[in-house]
Amino acid sequence: QAEDGIRDIGVTGVQTCALPIWRKRMLIVSIATFGVFSLLTLLAWDYHSLLAARFATGLGLGGALPCLITIASENSSSRARGFAVALMYCGMPLGGAIVSLVAVVGGTDWHLIFLSGGIGPLLLVPIVAIGLHDSHVLRAAEVDLPPRAGLVAALFGEGRAISTSLLWVAFGLTLLVLYLLLNWLPSLLVSRGLSKAGASEVQIAFNVGGALGSVLVGWLIDRRDRRAVTVASFGITVVFLFVMAAVPAQFALAIVVGALVGVGIMSNQALLYGLAPRCYPAGVRGTGVGAAVAAGRVGSLAGPIVAGQLLGAGQSAAEVIYAMLPIYMVGAIATLALSARASFNADSGETK
């Protein structure tokens, strides 16, 4: 697609050719969408209305993520691109920590979660509209633009098939484990004897650790060998997951281990989000990043379902976590293969 106003609209994370629209405008529309429908969730009167509200909220979130990643990447210098994307991404675990805190304060009143999840994004809309710059890369590329590319050509053309496939595998499998933990960690801890309040506090530690880990790995990948950072980050995460499954559910120990798992697993996501924009030229970057995020959403859907099935079959909390280890290791191998294969242009940040 041409770059004279990106012709992308995010639908469940995939950006496809549509109306001429800038990434910033798409981001504003997406933020407003998931803010409004988070609030409308409070008015759901039956299962179908709840399903429609949550689906529309997902559309907004899916459209926002590729725009955020791409804008952060394209508005940063090549020496700070990984850190910029990671700093953007750390907002997600921080938001998760805030929601966990709201859940602790609100107790059984679930309305507070969706109220905060709706009001917060809507308050951000005017701030983003006034203060956020659109992509510098798009403005610089308005002359001699490439011809419009179809979806298949954008993702798999010009030798990008292997990179795209590795990205999808890495995003899908790592997000499967991440969302399993985000949705089931409190229940897993309670099943091992921790109180509900204690489990919620561990969830807060998990998200705060994730924010710190995201910033740390973003700083490292701009200053150290990317492959070494990938091996270290995923290796540490596997060790922490094993420890989480093996240690007794004592509150102080659970807080520390939960924070360390958050550091590892969220830093790996930040690493992938920083890697994805570099795999595509500017003209198809929104489409490529959006497709990778969509592949991750498939994993995020599967994670809680897999955990539910395992627990329903009588598996213990430790056995559920052990079952995730080989899945996460395959995601780690895909990420490492992508890092080893890619040769990055220091000026444009595109894969050669």
TORTORDREN-498292 format. One record per atom (N, C-alpha, C): x, y, z; residue in one letter. Coordinates in steps of 0.02 Angstrom, whole numbers, padded with zeros to 5 digits, always signed. Last residue first. Layout:
<minus>
XYZa ...
</minus>
This chain:
<minus>
+00855-00346+00284k +00882-00353+00217k +00884-00426+00197k +00733-00262+00377t +00769-00324+00365t +00793-00326+00294t +00757-00092+00430e +00722-00143+00393e +00766-00204+00383e +00809+00023+00487g +00781-00027+00531g +00744-00081+00495g +00872+00125+00421s +00801+00118+00411s +00769+00068+00458s +01006+00120+00472d +00972+00183+00459d +00896+00176+00456d +01049-00010+00486a +01053+00035+00544a +01015+00099+00533a +00968-00150+00438n +00993-00087+00412n +00992-00036+00468n +01006-00311+00498f +00969-00251+00503f +01006-00190+00473f +00973-00471+00456s +01027-00422+00453s +00995-00354+00448s +00908-00618+00533a +00898-00550+00509a +00963-00509+00509a +00941-00738+00590r +00934-00734+00518r +00935-00662+00493r +00945-00720+00728a +01006-00744+00695a +01002-00734+00619a +00813-00682+00754s +00868-00636+00770s +00932-00655+00733s +00746-00799+00712l +00733-00735+00679l +00789-00685+00692l +00797-00890+00803a +00808-00901+00732a +00797-00836+00693a +00745-00835+00922l +00817-00837+00912l +00835-00847+00838l +00608-00857+00900t +00635-00789+00909t +00709-00786+00896t +00604-00997+00894a +00583-00958+00836a +00609-00886+00841a +00648-01028+01024i +00688-01049+00966i +00670-01009+00904i +00541-00977+01098a +00608-00949+01106a +00653-00967+01047a +00437-01061+01058g +00433-00989+01043g +00501-00956+01048g +00488-01178+01115v +00481-01174+01043v +00475-01101+01020v +00477-01141+01250m +00544-01152+01221m +00542-01152+01145m +00341-01139+01271y +00378-01076+01274y +00447-01084+01243y +00313-01274+01261i +00281-01227+01215i +00321-01162+01213i +00385-01328+01370p +00406-01344+01301p +00375-01297+01249p +00310-01259+01479l +00382-01250+01466l +00403-01269+01395l +00179-01292+01503m +00192-01233+01463m +00265-01226+01442m +00181-01398+01589a +00158-01411+01521a +00172-01352+01474a +00217-01335+01707y +00266-01379+01675y +00246-01392+01602y +00094-01272+01734i +00153-01231+01718i +00206-01274+01684i +00015-01386+01760v -00004-01339+01707v +00056-01297+01686v +00081-01439+01870e +00080-01477+01808e +00060-01433+01748e +00054-01343+01968a +00124-01354+01946a +00126-01391+01880a -00085-01359+01981a -00057-01295+01958a +00014-01304+01932a -00132-01523+01917s -00117-01475+01969s -00090-01411+01939s -00267-01589+01819q -00196-01571+01826q -00188-01519+01882q -00398-01623+01793g -00369-01644+01856g -00296-01628+01866g -00457-01573+01684a -00437-01643+01679a -00402-01668+01743a -00468-01441+01717g -00529-01481+01716g -00514-01555+01712g -00337-01402+01695l -00363-01402+01763l -00426-01444+01768l -00336-01415+01554l -00289-01454+01596l -00314-01458+01668l -00435-01324+01515q -00441-01395+01498q -00397-01438+01543q -00382-01203+01563g -00446-01228+01587g -00456-01302+01574g -00266-01194+01485a -00261-01200+01558a -00326-01228+01587a -00323-01182+01357v -00279-01240+01373v -00275-01250+01448v -00389-01060+01373i -00428-01121+01358i -00387-01183+01375i -00284-00969+01396p -00333-00981+01449p -00374-01045+01437p -00216-00990+01262g -00186-00999+01328g -00235-01013+01383g -00292-00954+01149a -00281-01025+01164a -00257-01036+01236a -00290-00816+01146l -00354-00851+01153l -00344-00923+01176l -00155-00795+01126s -00185-00769+01187s -00254-00799+01199s -00136-00852+00999g -00106-00883+01058g -00138-00860+01122g -00207-00756+00927v -00228-00826+00924v -00200-00864+00984v -00131-00645+00954r -00198-00648+00983r -00226-00719+00979r -00018-00669+00876g -00012-00672+00948g -00080-00678+00982g -00073-00644+00752a -00050-00712+00767a -00042-00721+00842a -00092-00506+00769a -00150-00549+00761a -00132-00622+00776a +00040-00463+00772v -00001-00454+00832v -00062-00499+00829v +00073-00494+00639a +00109-00527+00694a +00069-00522+00759a -00012-00407+00571a -00021-00480+00563a +00014-00518+00618a +00041-00283+00611g -00027-00301+00628g -00040-00376+00623g +00168-00289+00552v +00163-00288+00625v +00092-00308+00647v +00128-00290+00415g +00168-00344+00444g +00163-00347+00519g +00053-00170+00403t +00022-00234+00388t +00060-00291+00421t +00150-00075+00435g +00089-00080+00475g +00054-00147+00465g +00245-00099+00333r +00262-00111+00403r +00200-00118+00447r +00247-00075+00202v +00204-00130+00224v +00214-00145+00298v +00331+00035+00186g +00268+00033+00149g +00221-00022+00171g +00449+00010+00259a +00399+00058+00284a +00331+00051+00250a +00485-00168+00266p +00496-00100+00243p +00438-00055+00261p +00503-00274+00410y +00464-00252+00352y +00485-00182+00331y +00568-00305+00526c +00563-00358+00476c +00528-00337+00412c +00560-00208+00619r +00622-00211+00581r +00618-00263+00525r +00442-00228+00689p +00444-00175+00639p +00506-00178+00594p +00482-00345+00774a +00433-00350+00720a +00438-00293+00669a +00568-00311+00880l +00594-00347+00822l +00548-00342+00762l +00490-00255+00979g +00544-00215+00950g +00571-00245+00886g +00409-00363+01007y +00378-00302+00981y +00430-00255+00950y +00506-00451+01059l +00471-00467+00996l +00439-00405+00965l +00542-00381+01176l +00593-00397+01126l +00560-00412+01058l +00422-00381+01244a +00451-00317+01222a +00503-00328+01168a +00415-00518+01269q +00365-00486+01225q +00390-00419+01200q +00523-00531+01356n +00524-00566+01292n +00473-00538+01243n +00479-00457+01463s +00537-00432+01425s +00542-00467+01358s +00377-00538+01510m +00359-00475+01478m +00418-00446+01439m +00451-00645+01562i +00402-00658+01509i +00381-00594+01473i +00542-00588+01659g +00563-00628+01602g +00513-00629+01546g +00462-00513+01748v +00520-00482+01716v +00539-00521+01653v +00371-00613+01788g +00348-00555+01751g +00405-00520+01714g +00458-00694+01860v +00426-00721+01800v +00400-00665+01757v +00488-00602+01963l +00541-00625+01918l +00513-00656+01854l +00362-00589+02025a +00394-00530+01995a +00448-00551+01945a +00344-00721+02069g +00297-00691+02023g +00327-00631+01987g +00450-00732+02161v +00450-00774+02100v +00403-00745+02048v +00408-00636+02257v +00473-00631+02224v +00473-00669+02158v +00280-00686+02294i +00288-00617+02270i +00353-00610+02230i +00310-00814+02341a +00269-00807+02281a +00275-00737+02251a +00382-00783+02457l +00416-00817+02402l +00378-00809+02336l +00279-00726+02532a +00339-00687+02517a +00376-00717+02458a +00182-00838+02536f +00167-00772+02508f +00230-00733+02488f +00213-00999+02469q +00219-00954+02526q +00217-00882+02500q +00192-01124+02391a +00155-01062+02384a +00155-01022+02449a +00355-01196+02352p +00291-01195+02389p +00258-01126+02384p +00419-01216+02182v +00424-01191+02251v +00356-01192+02285v +00389-01261+02051a +00420-01307+02099a +00417-01282+02171a +00337-01164+01969a +00301-01227+01974a +00326-01270+02033a +00434-01065+01981m +00365-01051+02002m +00325-01115+02012m +00543-01130+01923v +00545-01115+01995v +00474-01102+02020v +00500-01131+01790f +00513-01195+01825f +00512-01184+01900f +00499-00994+01767l +00437-01033+01762l +00443-01099+01799l +00636-00966+01780f +00589-00937+01828f +00521-00973+01827f +00686-01037+01668v +00709-01054+01736v +00659-01029+01788v +00623-00968+01564v +00610-01039+01573v +00630-01062+01644v +00684-00840+01582t +00611-00849+01590t +00593-00922+01603t +00817-00864+01553i +00799-00844+01621i +00725-00855+01633i +00803-00891+01415g +00830-00941+01461g +00811-00926+01532g +00754-00770+01363f +00711-00829+01362f +00736-00883+01410f +00867-00688+01392s +00800-00670+01413s +00754-00731+01416s +00978-00752+01331a +00977-00739+01403a +00906-00727+01428a +00939-00754+01196v +00954-00817+01231v +00948-00806+01306v +00925-00614+01173t +00869-00660+01163t +00879-00725+01202t +01055-00567+01195v +01000-00543+01238v +00940-00590+01233v +01120-00633+01091a +01139-00648+01160a +01084-00626+01208a +01059-00573+00981r +01051-00645+00992r +01068-00664+01063r +01097-00439+00992r +01027-00457+00998r +01017-00531+01013r +01228-00376+01087d +01210-00421+01032d +01139-00447+01043d +01183-00214+01155r +01216-00279+01156r +01194-00320+01096r +01107-00099+01139r +01177-00092+01160r +01217-00158+01159r +00976-00123+01114d +01008-00068+01077d +01082-00063+01090d +00946-00221+01203i +00949-00240+01132i +00976-00185+01088i +00945-00153+01329l +00999-00200+01312l +01004-00214+01237l +00829-00077+01330w +00893-00043+01336w +00950-00089+01312w +00735-00180+01322g +00738-00129+01270g +00804-00092+01270g +00758-00245+01442v +00776-00280+01380v +00778-00231+01322v +00713-00143+01532l +00781-00169+01535l +00801-00202+01469l +00578-00125+01500v +00625-00069+01492v +00697-00095+01490v +00531-00255+01532s +00524-00227+01465s +00573-00171+01452s +00557-00266+01670g +00592-00309+01623g +00588-00283+01552g +00466-00171+01720l +00538-00161+01729l +00578-00203+01680l +00345-00234+01682a +00362-00167+01658a +00436-00153+01663a +00355-00355+01753g +00353-00355+01680g +00370-00287+01651g +00347-00312+01885g +00409-00342+01861g +00413-00343+01786g +00213-00273+01878v +00265-00222+01891v +00333-00249+01869v +00153-00399+01855n +00147-00345+01806n +00199-00291+01815n +00190-00471+01971f +00202-00499+01905f +00202-00443+01852f +00135-00391+02072a +00208-00399+02067a +00228-00425+01999a -00001-00415+02043i +00026-00347+02038i +00102-00350+02031i -00005-00551+02073q -00020-00528+02004q +00005-00457+01993q +00018-00546+02209v +00068-00578+02166v +00058-00557+02093v -00102-00487+02245e -00041-00450+02255e +00017-00480+02215e -00189-00591+02216s -00195-00528+02178s -00132-00486+02186s -00148-00684+02312a -00139-00700+02241a -00144-00637+02198a -00187-00618+02429g -00116-00631+02417g -00103-00645+02343g -00326-00622+02412a -00292-00558+02416a -00217-00566+02402a -00346-00762+02415k -00363-00724+02355k -00329-00656+02354k -00205-00853+02486s -00269-00819+02490s -00282-00780+02426s -00136-01010+02430l -00129-00938+02442l -00198-00906+02446l -00151-01144+02395g -00157-01125+02465g -00150-01052+02480g -00157-01179+02265r -00099-01205+02302r -00098-01180+02375r -00263-01111+02216s -00269-01184+02219s -00211-01217+02257s -00210-00984+02214v -00261-01000+02265v -00268-01075+02272v -00127-00997+02102l -00097-00985+02168l -00146-01002+02224l -00220-01015+02001l -00170-01067+02013l -00139-01059+02082l -00290-00894+02009s -00324-00957+02024s -00275-01013+02039s -00187-00801+01971p -00219-00799+02038p -00253-00864+02057p -00157-00855+01837l -00108-00854+01891l -00141-00848+01961l -00247-00847+01732w -00254-00903+01779w -00205-00900+01838w -00225-00736+01651n -00293-00755+01667n -00298-00805+01724n -00085-00724+01642l -00125-00665+01658l -00195-00684+01681l -00050-00855+01603l -00031-00830+01669l -00073-00769+01689l -00106-00859+01476l -00123-00910+01524l -00109-00885+01595l -00038-00754+01419y -00109-00745+01436y -00136-00801+01479y +00092-00813+01407l +00081-00750+01443l +00008-00743+01464l +00071-00926+01327v +00093-00934+01397v +00080-00871+01437v +00029-00863+01209l -00011-00917+01239l +00007-00924+01313l +00134-00781+01180l +00074-00750+01207l +00026-00802+01235l +00223-00877+01131t +00241-00839+01191t +00180-00805+01222t +00154-00925+01018l +00170-00970+01073l +00188-00932+01137l +00133-00810+00934g +00079-00854+00954g +00094-00894+01015g +00262-00753+00916f +00209-00715+00948f +00155-00762+00975f +00328-00863+00851a +00353-00834+00913a +00299-00796+00951a +00248-00883+00736v +00259-00937+00784v +00280-00909+00852v +00260-00756+00676w +00194-00783+00695w +00201-00838+00747w +00398-00747+00652l +00364-00699+00695l +00298-00726+00720l +00415-00852+00561l +00448-00855+00627l +00415-00806+00676l +00340-00801+00453s +00321-00864+00485s +00352-00870+00555s +00412-00684+00421t +00343-00680+00442t +00321-00743+00479t +00536-00741+00384s +00532-00694+00440s +00461-00689+00466s +00497-00818+00273i +00526-00851+00332i +00521-00805+00393i +00445-00719+00184a +00404-00776+00206a +00431-00807+00270a +00514-00616+00124r +00492-00607+00194r +00454-00666+00222r +00557-00609-00009g +00596-00647+00039g +00576-00641+00111g +00458-00534-00076e +00527-00509-00071e +00566-00543-00015e +00307-00576+00017g +00345-00558-00042g +00416-00536-00025g +00231-00595+00131f +00274-00651+00109f +00316-00635+00047f +00161-00477+00162l +00185-00521+00215l +00238-00571+00192l +00134-00414+00041a +00162-00376+00096a +00194-00421+00149a +00075-00516-00034a +00140-00490-00055a +00173-00451+00002a -00044-00530+00039v +00002-00586+00034v +00072-00562+00015v -00102-00400+00023l -00087-00427+00089l -00036-00483+00086l -00024-00300-00108g -00077-00341-00079g -00054-00371-00014g +00039-00134-00118a +00053-00206-00111a -00008-00241-00081a +00065-00001-00231r +00022-00031-00180r +00031-00107-00179r +00236+00044-00262p +00168+00028-00283p +00130-00006-00226p +00324+00166-00160p +00319+00101-00192p +00247+00089-00214p +00353+00340-00200l +00323+00289-00158l +00320+00222-00195l +00422+00462-00229d +00444+00397-00255d +00418+00339-00212d +00386+00546-00075v +00410+00550-00144v +00434+00480-00165v +00357+00520+00056e +00302+00540+00013e +00321+00545-00060e +00440+00483+00159a +00434+00437+00103a +00379+00457+00054a +00434+00566+00266a +00495+00567+00227a +00489+00527+00163a +00312+00531+00321r +00319+00597+00292r +00381+00601+00247r +00343+00401+00365l +00292+00411+00314l +00299+00479+00281l +00440+00428+00463v +00458+00389+00404v +00407+00398+00348v +00372+00492+00563h +00420+00531+00524h +00438+00494+00460h +00204+00465+00602s +00266+00434+00581s +00310+00482+00540s +00143+00598+00711d +00135+00540+00667d +00203+00517+00642d +00161+00640+00882h +00180+00651+00813h +00165+00588+00772h +00046+00684+01009l +00084+00631+00976l +00098+00649+00904l -00031+00790+01066g +00040+00783+01082g +00080+00732+01043g -00165+00789+01020i -00127+00851+01023i -00052+00838+01026i -00207+00656+01021a -00223+00698+00963a -00180+00761+00962a -00169+00614+01149v -00137+00585+01090v -00147+00630+01029v -00258+00694+01223i -00186+00700+01234i -00148+00673+01174i -00385+00651+01181p -00362+00719+01164p -00287+00729+01174p -00373+00510+01229v -00385+00528+01159v -00363+00600+01143v -00362+00486+01365l -00301+00490+01326l -00312+00516+01255l -00491+00473+01410l -00453+00532+01432l -00389+00541+01392l -00518+00349+01353l -00553+00408+01327l -00519+00473+01349l -00437+00262+01432p -00423+00272+01361p -00456+00335+01333p -00505+00282+01563g -00434+00296+01551g -00418+00307+01477g -00638+00238+01549i -00624+00309+01560i -00552+00326+01543i -00624+00097+01532g -00656+00139+01481g -00638+00212+01488g -00560+00042+01640g -00536+00024+01574g -00569+00064+01518g -00639+00090+01744s -00571+00118+01736s -00543+00102+01667s -00752+00010+01714l -00757+00083+01718l -00689+00116+01708l -00705-00118+01725f -00724-00094+01658f -00734-00018+01657f -00678-00117+01864i -00626-00136+01816i -00643-00108+01747i -00797-00085+01928l -00741-00037+01932l -00687-00053+01880l -00880-00196+01915h -00894-00137+01874h -00834-00089+01872h -00852-00293+02008w -00818-00298+01944w -00829-00237+01900w -00837-00297+02168d -00870-00252+02121d -00832-00250+02055d -00769-00369+02263t -00812-00407+02217t -00847-00363+02166t -00639-00259+02276g -00666-00322+02301g -00707-00357+02248g -00576-00140+02247g -00648-00146+02234g -00679-00209+02260g -00443-00165+02279v -00479-00112+02314v -00555-00122+02307v -00412-00271+02191v -00401-00278+02263v -00443-00228+02302v -00445-00215+02067a -00480-00275+02089a -00472-00285+02164a -00352-00112+02063v -00423-00095+02065v -00464-00154+02090v -00238-00191+02052l -00247-00150+02112l -00320-00130+02119l -00259-00245+01926s -00255-00290+01984s -00266-00252+02049s -00253-00125+01853v -00315-00163+01855v -00316-00211+01914v -00118-00094+01874i -00170-00048+01898i -00237-00084+01904i -00056-00201+01811a -00046-00192+01883a -00100-00146+01912a -00095-00177+01679g -00117-00237+01712g -00110-00233+01788g -00025-00058+01657g -00098-00057+01657g -00127-00118+01691g +00101-00115+01660l +00084-00065+01711l +00008-00058+01715l +00096-00199+01547p +00098-00229+01614p +00083-00179+01670p +00083-00086+01452m +00034-00140+01458m +00037-00176+01525m +00193-00002+01459g +00128+00024+01481g +00077-00031+01490g +00295-00065+01397c +00291-00073+01469c +00228-00044+01498c +00289-00025+01263y +00257-00088+01282y +00249-00095+01358y +00364+00094+01263m +00293+00096+01247m +00258+00034+01274m +00486+00038+01294l +00458+00087+01340l +00383+00095+01327l +00505-00041+01180a +00498-00074+01245a +00467-00026+01297a +00520+00060+01084v +00464+00012+01079v +00452-00022+01146v +00637+00122+01135a +00575+00160+01125a +00514+00114+01122a +00732+00020+01131f +00713+00048+01195f +00647+00086+01190f +00742-00002+00992g +00720-00056+01036g +00696-00029+01103g +00791+00125+00951r +00727+00100+00927r +00700+00045+00973r +00908+00192+00967a +00863+00190+01025a +00796+00159+01007a +00978+00192+00850r +01015+00175+00911r +00970+00170+00972r +00891+00239+00754s +00910+00168+00751s +00945+00146+00815s +00770+00348+00833s +00832+00336+00797s +00850+00262+00800s +00591+00344+00810s +00651+00336+00852s +00713+00328+00807s +00475+00335+00742n +00492+00401+00769n +00555+00400+00812n +00458+00202+00712e +00476+00248+00657e +00493+00318+00681e +00424+00144+00837s +00483+00123+00800s +00505+00175+00750s +00305+00210+00872a +00363+00213+00917a +00427+00195+00880a +00226+00174+00760i +00242+00245+00773i +00303+00251+00818i +00220+00034+00778t +00250+00062+00718t +00269+00135+00728t +00156+00018+00903i +00222-00011+00891i +00257+00023+00833i +00034+00086+00880l +00080+00107+00933l +00151+00082+00920l -00021+00009+00775c -00006+00081+00766c +00044+00105+00817c -00037-00117+00834p +00010-00109+00778p +00028-00036+00766p -00131-00077+00943l -00065-00104+00955l -00017-00097+00895l -00256-00033+00890a -00210+00014+00923a -00139-00013+00927a -00327-00142+00840g -00305-00089+00794g -00254-00043+00824g -00349-00215+00956g -00311-00245+00902g -00287-00194+00852g -00430-00126+01028l -00364-00143+01053l -00320-00172+00999l -00544-00127+00943g -00508-00066+00957g -00438-00079+00982g -00580-00263+00946l -00564-00230+00883l -00523-00167+00894l -00608-00280+01083g -00549-00313+01053g -00530-00284+00986g -00727-00209+01090t -00669-00186+01128t -00605-00216+01101t -00805-00294+01012a -00790-00227+00987a -00732-00196+01025a -00809-00404+01100f -00780-00411+01033f -00761-00343+01004f -00874-00351+01210r -00805-00372+01218r -00771-00381+01150r -01001-00325+01153a -00962-00270+01182a -00888-00289+01188a -01041-00454+01114a -01033-00401+01063a -00989-00344+01090a -01049-00518+01239l -01003-00543+01188l -00989-00490+01135l -01151-00444+01298l -01084-00444+01328l -01032-00466+01277l -01256-00479+01215s -01235-00409+01217s -01166-00402+01249s -01261-00617+01243h -01246-00594+01175h -01225-00521+01174h -01294-00626+01381y -01232-00654+01355y -01213-00624+01288y -01365-00466+01430d -01366-00539+01424d -01300-00561+01393d -01340-00333+01449w -01398-00360+01483w -01404-00436+01476w -01211-00214+01472a -01232-00278+01442a -01287-00310+01483a -01159-00102+01526l -01231-00100+01511l -01255-00165+01480l -01024-00121+01537l -01062-00114+01599l -01137-00117+01587l -00983-00113+01407t -00985-00179+01439t -01026-00177+01503t -00971+00020+01381l -01034-00012+01362l -01040-00083+01389l -00838+00038+01421l -00892+00067+01461l -00959+00034+01445l -00777-00029+01317s -00764-00051+01386s -00819-00024+01432s -00819+00047+01211f -00849-00018+01219f -00831-00051+01286f -00741+00165+01230v -00815+00168+01228v -00845+00099+01243v -00609+00112+01222g -00633+00148+01281g -00708+00148+01285g -00599+00057+01096f -00598+00011+01153f -00616+00046+01219f -00620+00178+01020t -00664+00119+01013t -00661+00074+01074t -00517+00263+01055a -00586+00283+01071a -00633+00223+01068a -00411+00188+01001i -00414+00201+01073i -00485+00220+01094i -00446+00191+00864s -00441+00127+00900s -00447+00137+00975s -00438+00327+00832v -00502+00291+00823v -00502+00227+00864v -00301+00347+00859i -00352+00383+00897i -00420+00348+00893i -00242+00262+00763l -00231+00250+00835l -00285+00285+00876l -00281+00323+00646m -00304+00255+00660m -00297+00239+00734m -00209+00441+00659r -00282+00443+00658r -00312+00375+00674r -00078+00390+00653k -00101+00425+00712k -00177+00428+00716k -00072+00339+00524r -00068+00294+00581r -00093+00327+00644r -00194+00408+00410w -00129+00407+00443w -00131+00362+00504w -00278+00340+00271i -00281+00363+00340i -00213+00357+00372i -00377+00299+00142p -00315+00334+00156p -00318+00364+00227p -00460+00139+00179l -00461+00211+00165l -00393+00242+00177l -00369-00003+00152a -00437+00023+00153a -00435+00097+00136a -00278-00149+00176c -00286-00090+00135c -00359-00067+00136c -00265-00197+00349t -00275-00211+00279t -00290-00148+00241t -00191-00255+00491q -00203-00194+00455q -00207-00209+00381q -00249-00350+00625v -00222-00352+00557v -00240-00288+00522v -00312-00332+00749g -00239-00331+00747g -00211-00332+00677g -00448-00333+00721t -00419-00385+00765t -00344-00390+00756t -00404-00224+00604v -00461-00265+00622v -00433-00327+00657v -00347-00065+00564g -00336-00125+00605g -00401-00161+00621g -00320-00009+00403i -00366-00006+00459i -00358-00070+00498i -00217+00085+00296d -00225+00027+00340d -00278+00041+00392d -00144+00168+00208r -00211+00142+00192r -00225+00079+00232r -00063+00312+00267i -00064+00239+00265i -00134+00214+00254i -00014+00427+00172g -00072+00421+00216g -00089+00348+00217g +00066+00378+00064d +00043+00447+00068d -00019+00452+00111d +00113+00252+00040e +00127+00280+00105e +00103+00352+00112e +00017+00115-00030a +00056+00176-00036a +00062+00208+00032a +00042-00060+00000q +00000+00000+00000q +00043+00062+00000q 
</minus>
